[in-house]
Each structure stands twice: as C-alpha cells, then as structure tokens.
Amino acid sequence: MLDIKFIREHAEELKQAAIHKKVDCDIDHLCRVDQRRRSIQHELDSLRAQSNELGPQMALYRNPKSKWYTEALERGMTADQIAAQAQQTQSELAGIKSQIKGLEEESRTVVEEFDALMLTVPQAPDPDVPIGRDDTDNVELRRVGDVPKFSFDPKDHVALGESLGIIDIERGVRLGGTRNYVLKGDGTLLHQAVLRLAQDLMVERGFVPMTVPVMVREQVMEGTGYFPVGRDQAYLIERDEKVLVGTAEVPLTAYYQGEVFTEADLPKKMVATSLCFRREAGATGKDTTGLYRIHIFEKVEQVIVCKNDVETSKRFHDEILANSEDVLKALELPYRVVNVCTGDLGVAQVQKFDIETWMPSRNSYGETHSASRFYDFQARRLKLRYRDSARKVRFCHTLNNTVIASPRILIPLLEIHQNADGSITIPIALRPYMNDRDRITPPPGTRPTC
C-alpha cells in the first residue's frame, strides 16, 4: 500500500504505473473519494468541537447551585430566561448530534470505499524495469551454464519418472484431479533432498529457519499484497474464513506485523519450507501434463525485512538472488536471469528478477525462481515499522525470493542429468541427502514403461 499523500502528489505517475502493470485502478476516483473523506472528517471535527463546548453549558443551565447560575441571576436574568436559553442550547445540541450521526454514517461508507480503492493502487516500478506487456518482454540479464547436448534421444521428466518408478501422474490425477501427481521412492527422496540442500545453504548464510502456518487469515493475504488482486488464484476455506497460502512469503513477511523494531534489530532474515497451494486460475490448457504447473508443491522461501533505504534494499535484492543462483549451481543446472517487465510485475513489486532453468523437454528456459523487492508497500499494509537512529518511526522494506521449489525443479534435474540407459546421475551436492548414491536406477522388479 502507498501513502495517500504520495498518491495525491504522484497521481499521473501512478496512472502510468497502473497502465504498464495492467492493473485496474482509478486514481482520479480514489482522489475524489479521498477529498470527500477528508471533508467529512473536517466537518466532524468542527461539529464535535461545538458539541463539546455546548455540553458543559447545558450542565450549568440546569444546575441552580452552580456559580454560573447564581451569577446569571445576579445579572438580572430570571429562571425562566435561563430555562429558555437552556432549551435553545438543547435544540442546537440536538441538531449538531443529528448532523454528526449522519456524517458518521456517510464516513463509514466513504472510508470503506476509500480503503478498497487504496488496495488497488500499484507500486510504481523502478526506472530500470523494462516496459512490456507480458513475460515475452522480459529482458535477459545473463546466462549461466551450458545447455546440454545429448548423444541419445532424451526423455522428458514424465517418461523418465514413470520408467524409474518415481513419478505417477495418472494415480495423482485419480486422487486429486488435474494438475496433481504422486512422487514415490527415489522421487520423494530427491524432492526432499533439494529442499534440504536449499534450506541448509540458507541457514549457513545466517537466515533463521522457520516453520509457519500455511492456512492464514485473509488480512494476512491482504497485508502482503496477494488480496484483493490475486484472490482468484487462492484456495479459500470459507467456512473458517481462512486461506491456503501460495508461498511461505505470506506468513514470513507478516510474522512481525504490527510491531516496531529498533534499527539495530534489522535486518531480519528468515527462511521457511512449506507446502504451497495455487489454483492456477486462467491456466486452462497450459502445461496440463507433467510437473510444471501444479496445484500443490513445496518451496523453500527466503524473506528479508530491512530498514527503509533504497540502496540497502537493492543490495539485499542482489543477495537473495545470489543465494538462489548458488543452489542451481550446486545442482549443476544451466539457467538464465531476466529483469521482469512491467506487464509481468505484480501490484506490490517495485522490481523482480526471475530465474529460468533450462528444461530440455520444453526446449526453453522455464521459470523456477522469482526475486522481488517491495520497498515499504507490504510494510504499510502490515504496519511493520522500526525506530531509526533519530527516533523517528518508519516503515520497513521487505524482499523475498524462492530458494527452490519442488517438484518443478525436478523437471530440469531429471531431464538434464539423464543417461542413455534411463538412469539419473545425482549431482554431487545432493548425494549426502541420497545415502551417498551417485545414480537413480529403476528399483528391483520395476518394469520399464518404454
């Protein structure tokens, strides 16, 4: 969320941001509602001041033992005149209270509309974010690692997984419907191994490991910027007024909501492994087979809460991006980093770098990581603050990035490290998590599918 004063002063810039980010946001209407909201508040303040002034006068008029009443009689006023003045003041006070009640009712309606409109205002992208319509306009920054060349006809991850007896798409769909799967045997061990490798690396680098709820209140989704815009992507548990998160970023970032740090407390560096749930609304017909676009997965997520300083945020953005790149290097996977364009940015992000890993079966790079910088957008919604060295209370900055997400990462892991005999070479970094084995081969008695 942005500060309303900032919105008033940068209305034209934010209109362009909404256009470039393809966000449905009416800045002009918001400003009109804001003006009415402030006007009502000004009227209420004035009327309440008058009411506060007239109330004590009524008490004097009706108390014959008061000093004011005695002095009024001494000045020549009669009891009837005092009673008449009391009646006039009572009528005036009743009129004021009636106006206050009417304005308070209008204020509730206007504030409700104002709050809803504020949630639609996007963060303006940084100047070095490329202008574009969608992910096809993202700008490649670098490529790391060599795309493999096979001396045999390579299989895709589904064929590999089925022949090795480690992936079962058919039964997964039978159990949970489309975009579901089952991992078993070495598939489960490999899935757990990449998660453990990623978490261990993050703990070594000073991130505090966390276990957080994956079922949260709607306010937490709103606070992190996933509601209202991304509501159609979330699984709602409506009976209990809860939401299943699509990333541990949500509970991690909201963990300190409403709290005030000292500057010395920052940065807060956290990492969590969690289940993630996504409806994939609007993805009908896209990536319907395999493990690329699924409803339930696990992810190791890194989050940093830091002081309100642009250069500090940019430095931490580079840091979290490097953490994820180092995991991919350890997995011996070629990838590229792209600067995400405006049309592919979310409402809250000021800049995002995606990491795309080479996937032979797609003959292209596929997104596996997203590193986002938010400045104080999320912190304002969450009231996440700190007291700086001058004792001024300021909103924090927040950042996050995927360390690894599985089973999507199993696509390049299986496809790139496959061998002519259908086995999979286990990268050296994963072998300690796989009982020091160097290969995945079909279990005894498994009948290859091809």
C-alpha positions in Angstrom: 0.0 0.0 0.0 1.2 3.5 -0.8 0.8 6.6 1.4 -2.3 8.6 0.3 -0.2 11.8 0.4 2.3 10.2 -2.0 -0.6 9.1 -4.3 -2.0 12.7 -4.4 1.4 14.1 -5.3 2.3 11.4 -7.9 -1.2 10.8 -9.4 0.0 10.9 -13.0 3.0 8.7 -12.4 0.7 6.1 -10.7 -1.8 6.2 -13.5 1.0 5.2 -15.9 2.2 2.5 -13.4 -1.4 1.0 -13.4 -1.4 1.0 -17.3 2.1 -0.6 -17.5 1.3 -3.2 -14.9 -2.2 -3.8 -16.4 -3.9 -3.1 -13.1 -7.5 -2.0 -12.9 -7.1 1.2 -10.8 -8.9 4.5 -11.0 -6.6 7.1 -9.4 -8.9 10.0 -10.2 -11.9 8.4 -8.5 -9.7 7.5 -5.5 -8.6 11.1 -5.2 -12.3 12.3 -5.3 -13.2 9.8 -2.6 -10.2 10.9 -0.5 -11.2 14.5 -0.8 -14.7 13.7 0.4 -13.3 11.6 3.2 -11.2 14.5 4.4 -14.0 16.9 4.0 -16.3 14.8 6.2 -13.6 14.4 8.8 -13.1 18.2 8.9 -16.9 18.7 9.3 -17.0 16.1 12.0 -14.1 17.6 13.9 -15.8 21.0 13.8 -19.2 19.7 14.9 -17.7 17.6 17.7 -15.8 20.7 18.9 -19.1 22.6 19.0 -20.8 19.7 20.8 -18.0 19.5 23.4 -18.5 23.2 24.0 -22.3 23.2 24.3 -22.4 20.1 26.5 -20.9 21.7 29.6 -23.1 24.8 29.1 -26.2 22.6 29.4 -24.9 21.3 32.7 -24.6 24.9 34.0 -28.0 26.0 32.8 -29.6 23.1 34.7 -27.7 23.4 38.0 -29.2 26.2 40.2 -26.4 25.6 42.6 -23.7 26.4 40.1 -21.6 29.6 40.3 -22.7 30.5 36.7 -26.4 30.1 37.6 -26.0 32.3 40.7 -24.1 35.0 38.7 -26.7 34.9 35.9 -29.5 35.7 38.5 -27.3 38.5 39.9 -27.0 40.0 36.4 -30.8 40.2 36.2 -31.7 37.0 34.3 -34.8 35.2 35.5 -35.1 31.5 36.0 -37.5 31.4 33.0 -34.9 33.1 30.8 -32.2 30.7 31.9 -34.6 27.8 31.1 -35.4 29.3 27.7 -31.7 29.6 26.9 -31.2 26.0 28.1 -34.0 24.9 25.7 -32.4 26.8 22.8 -29.0 25.3 23.5 -30.5 21.8 23.8 -32.2 22.2 20.4 -28.9 23.4 18.9 -27.0 20.5 20.5 -29.6 18.0 19.3 -29.2 19.4 15.7 -25.4 19.1 15.9 -25.7 15.5 17.2 -28.0 14.7 14.3 -25.5 16.1 11.8 -22.7 14.1 13.5 -24.7 10.9 13.2 -25.5 11.4 9.6 -21.8 12.3 8.8 -20.5 9.3 10.7 -22.8 7.0 8.7 -21.6 8.6 5.4 -18.0 8.5 6.7 -18.2 4.7 7.2 -19.4 4.2 3.6 -16.8 6.6 2.2 -13.9 5.1 4.3 -14.9 1.6 3.2 -14.8 2.7 -0.4 -11.5 4.6 0.2 -9.9 1.5 1.8 -11.0 -0.8 -1.0 -9.6 1.7 -3.7 -6.3 2.1 -1.8 -5.7 -1.7 -2.1 -5.9 -1.5 -5.9 -3.1 1.2 -6.3 0.0 -0.5 -7.6 3.6 0.3 -6.7 5.3 2.3 -9.4 8.2 0.2 -10.9 11.7 1.3 -10.6 13.2 3.3 -13.6 15.3 0.3 -14.7 12.3 -2.0 -15.0 11.7 -2.6 -18.7 8.3 -1.6 -20.2 6.5 -4.6 -21.6 3.2 -6.4 -22.0 4.0 -9.9 -20.6 6.8 -12.4 -19.9 7.9 -12.3 -23.6 9.1 -8.8 -23.0 11.3 -9.7 -20.0 14.9 -8.7 -20.6 17.6 -11.3 -20.2 20.5 -10.2 -18.0 22.8 -13.2 -18.1 23.1 -16.9 -18.8 25.0 -19.3 -16.6 25.9 -22.9 -17.5 25.8 -24.8 -20.8 22.7 -26.2 -22.3 23.2 -29.9 -22.6 23.7 -31.8 -25.9 22.7 -35.4 -25.8 24.2 -38.2 -27.8 21.0 -40.2 -27.5 17.2 -39.4 -27.8 16.4 -37.9 -24.3 13.2 -38.5 -22.5 11.0 -35.9 -20.7 10.7 -36.0 -17.0 7.3 -37.8 -17.1 8.7 -40.7 -19.2 11.8 -40.8 -17.0 9.8 -40.7 -13.8 7.5 -43.5 -14.9 10.3 -45.7 -16.2 12.2 -45.3 -12.9 9.0 -45.8 -10.9 9.4 -42.4 -9.1 6.6 -40.3 -10.6 2.9 -41.3 -11.0 0.8 -38.7 -12.7 -2.1 -41.0 -13.5 -2.8 -42.0 -10.0 -2.2 -38.5 -8.7 -4.9 -37.2 -11.0 -7.2 -40.0 -9.9 -6.6 -39.0 -6.3 -6.8 -35.2 -6.6 -7.9 -34.2 -10.0 -6.0 -32.4 -12.7 -2.6 -30.9 -12.0 -1.9 -33.4 -9.3 0.8 -36.1 -9.0 2.4 -38.7 -6.8 6.2 -38.9 -6.1 7.4 -42.2 -4.7 10.6 -43.9 -3.8 13.6 -42.1 -5.1 11.3 -39.4 -6.5 10.3 -38.5 -2.9 13.9 -38.7 -1.7 15.1 -36.5 -4.5 12.3 -34.0 -3.8 13.2 -33.9 -0.1 16.9 -33.7 -0.9 16.7 -30.5 -3.0 14.6 -28.9 -0.2 17.1 -29.8 2.4 20.1 -28.7 0.4 18.4 -25.3 -0.1 17.4 -24.8 3.5 20.8 -25.9 4.8 22.5 -23.4 2.5 20.3 -20.6 3.8 20.9 -21.5 7.4 24.6 -21.4 6.8 24.2 -17.9 5.4 22.5 -16.6 8.6 18.8 -17.0 7.8 16.6 -18.1 10.7 14.7 -21.3 9.8 11.0 -21.0 10.5 8.0 -23.3 10.5 5.0 -21.2 9.7 1.2 -21.7 9.1 0.1 -22.3 5.6 -3.5 -21.6 6.5 -3.8 -17.9 7.3 -6.4 -15.1 7.9 -7.5 -13.1 4.8 -6.0 -10.0 6.4 -2.5 -11.6 6.1 -3.1 -12.1 2.4 -4.2 -8.6 2.0 -1.3 -7.3 4.1 1.3 -9.0 1.8 -0.4 -7.7 -1.4 -2.0 -11.0 -2.6 -5.5 -9.8 -2.0 -7.7 -8.4 -3.5 -6.0 -8.6 -6.9 -4.8 -12.3 -6.7 -7.8 -13.6 -4.9 -8.9 -15.9 -7.8 -5.6 -17.8 -7.5 -6.0 -18.7 -3.9 -7.8 -21.7 -2.2 -10.4 -20.2 0.2 -11.5 -22.1 3.3 -14.7 -20.0 3.5 -16.4 -21.8 6.4 -13.4 -21.0 8.7 -12.5 -17.7 7.0 -9.0 -18.8 6.2 -6.8 -19.0 3.1 -4.2 -21.6 2.0 -1.1 -19.7 1.1 0.7 -19.9 -2.3 4.1 -19.2 -0.7 5.7 -19.0 2.7 6.4 -15.4 1.9 3.0 -14.6 3.2 3.3 -15.8 6.8 7.1 -15.0 7.0 6.6 -11.3 5.9 3.5 -10.9 8.2 5.2 -12.6 11.1 6.2 -9.3 12.7 3.0 -7.4 11.6 2.1 -4.5 13.9 5.5 -4.5 15.7 8.0 -1.7 16.0 11.7 -2.7 15.8 14.8 -0.6 16.7 17.1 0.0 13.7 19.6 -2.3 15.4 17.1 -5.2 15.2 17.3 -5.1 11.4 17.7 -6.8 9.0 15.5 -9.8 9.8 16.5 -12.8 7.6 14.1 -15.7 7.6 13.7 -18.9 5.6 10.9 -21.5 5.6 10.0 -24.7 3.9 6.3 -25.0 3.4 3.5 -26.6 1.3 2.1 -24.1 -1.3 -1.3 -24.1 -2.9 -2.3 -22.4 -6.2 -5.5 -22.8 -8.2 -3.8 -21.9 -11.4 -6.9 -20.0 -12.4 -6.7 -18.8 -16.0 -4.2 -21.5 -16.9 -6.7 -23.8 -18.7 -4.9 -25.7 -21.5 -1.5 -24.5 -20.4 1.1 -27.1 -19.2 -1.5 -29.7 -18.4 0.9 -32.6 -18.3 3.9 -33.2 -16.0 5.1 -31.2 -13.0 5.4 -27.7 -14.4 2.1 -26.1 -13.5 0.5 -28.0 -10.5 -1.8 -27.2 -7.6 0.3 -28.3 -4.6 4.1 -28.1 -4.2 6.8 -27.4 -1.6 9.0 -24.4 -1.6 11.9 -23.0 0.4 11.3 -19.3 0.6 13.7 -16.5 1.8 12.4 -13.2 3.2 14.3 -10.1 4.4 12.9 -7.3 6.4 15.3 -4.3 6.4 15.5 -0.6 7.1 13.8 2.0 4.8 16.7 2.7 2.4 16.6 2.1 -1.4 20.3 1.2 -1.7 20.1 -1.2 1.2 17.1 -2.9 -0.4 18.9 -3.2 -3.8 21.9 -4.7 -2.0 19.7 -7.3 -0.3 17.9 -8.0 -3.6 21.3 -8.9 -5.2 22.0 -11.1 -2.1 18.8 -13.2 -2.2 19.2 -13.6 -6.0 22.7 -14.9 -5.5 21.5 -17.4 -2.9 19.2 -19.0 -5.4 21.7 -19.0 -8.1 24.2 -20.8 -5.9 21.6 -23.5 -5.3 21.2 -24.0 -9.0 25.0 -24.1 -9.5 25.2 -26.8 -6.8 22.5 -28.7 -8.7 24.6 -28.3 -11.9 21.7 -26.8 -13.8 22.0 -24.1 -16.6 19.8 -21.1 -16.1 19.3 -17.5 -17.1 18.3 -14.4 -15.1 15.7 -12.0 -16.5 14.7 -8.5 -15.5 10.9 -8.8 -15.4 8.9 -6.2 -17.4 6.1 -4.0 -16.1 3.3 -6.1 -17.6 4.6 -9.2 -15.7 5.0 -7.4 -12.3 2.6 -7.7 -9.5 0.8 -4.9 -7.8 3.2 -4.7 -4.9 6.6 -5.3 -6.6 8.9 -2.4 -7.5 11.2 -4.8 -9.3 11.5 -8.5 -9.8 14.2 -10.8 -11.2 13.2 -14.2 -12.4 15.5 -17.2 -12.7 14.6 -19.6 -15.5 16.2 -23.0 -15.6 16.8 -24.9 -18.9 14.2 -27.7 -19.4 15.1 -29.9 -22.4 11.5 -31.2 -22.9 10.3 -27.6 -23.3 13.4 -26.7 -25.4 13.5 -23.5 -23.5 14.1 -21.9 -20.1 11.2 -22.3 -17.6 10.6 -20.1 -14.6 11.8 -21.6 -11.3 12.5 -18.6 -9.1 11.2 -15.1 -8.5 13.2 -12.5 -6.5 11.0 -9.4 -5.6 11.7 -6.1 -4.0 8.7 -4.2 -2.4 10.2 -1.2 -0.6 7.6 -0.2 2.1 4.5 -1.4 0.2 3.9 -4.6 2.2 5.1 -3.0 5.4 2.5 -0.2 5.3 -0.3 -2.7 5.0 1.2 -4.8 7.8 2.2 -1.9 10.0 5.7 -3.3 10.1 7.9 -0.5 11.4 11.1 0.4 13.1 12.5 3.4 15.0 15.6 4.9 13.3 18.6 6.5 14.9 16.8 9.8 15.1 13.9 8.0 17.0 11.6 8.5 14.0 9.2 5.7 13.4 9.5 4.5 9.8 8.1 1.6 7.7 10.4 -1.2 6.9 11.3 -2.5 3.5 10.6 -6.2 2.5 12.1 -8.6 -0.1 11.7 -12.2 -0.9 12.9 -14.9 -3.3 12.4 -18.6 -3.9 15.4 -20.6 -2.8 14.0 -23.7 -4.5 10.5 -25.0 -5.5 9.9 -28.7 -6.0 8.7 -30.7 -7.8 9.1 -28.2 -10.6 12.8 -28.2 -10.2 12.7 -32.0 -10.7 11.9 -31.3 -14.4 15.4 -30.0 -15.3 17.1 -32.1 -12.6 15.8 -35.3 -14.2 16.0 -34.3 -17.8 19.5 -32.7 -17.7 21.1 -35.4 -15.6 19.6 -38.4 -17.5 21.8 -41.1 -19.1 21.4 -43.2 -22.2 20.3 -46.2 -20.1 17.5 -44.2 -18.5 19.2 -43.7 -15.1 19.7 -40.3 -13.5 23.1 -39.0 -12.3 22.7 -37.4 -8.9 24.6 -34.1 -8.6 27.4 -34.3 -6.1 25.8 -31.7 -3.8 22.7 -33.9 -3.4 24.5 -37.2 -2.7 24.8 -36.7 1.1 21.0 -36.4 1.2 20.6 -39.5 -1.0 22.6 -42.0 1.1 25.8 -41.1 -0.9 24.4 -42.7 -4.1 25.5 -41.3 -7.4 22.6 -42.6 -9.6 18.9 -43.3 -9.6 18.0 -46.5 -11.3 14.8 -48.5 -11.6 14.1 -50.3 -8.3 14.4 -54.1 -8.5 11.3 -55.7 -10.1 10.2 -52.4 -11.8 9.1 -52.9 -15.4 10.2 -50.0 -17.6 7.4 -48.3 -19.4 9.4 -47.6 -22.6 
